[in-house]
Amino acid sequence: MGKQIIILAAGMTILITITIMSLNSNSSIASSATVKFYSEQQARVIANSGVEIYLEKLRRNKSLTGIFLNNPLMNGSYRAGHSIEAYIHRKI
C-alpha cells in the first residue's frame, strides 16, 4: 500500500510538472506574438499619422517640396515626402 502511494505521488508530480512547463512555454509564445502585433499596429498608426500631418502641411502650403526626415511621433518616427515610411525605434 505504501509503495502504491509513493508511485502515485511521483506520477502526479511528473504530470503536474509537464503541465506547468507546457503552460509556461505557451505563455511565452503568446507574449511574443502580442508584442509583434502591437509593434505592427504602432508602425501602422505612425505611418497613417505621418500621412495626415504631411497632407495637412501640403494643404497649407501648396508649393511644399522636399523630404522631411526623422519626425518623432509616438515612440517612433516617420519620413514624409514623395513616399511615407514608418518605423519604430526600440530602446533596449
Buried (B, 14 or more C-beta within 10 A) or exposed (E): EEEEEEEEEEEEEEEEEEEEEEEEEEEEEEEEEEEEEEBEEBBEBBBEBBBEBBEEEEEEEEEEEEEBEEBEBEEBBBBBEEEBBBEBEEEE
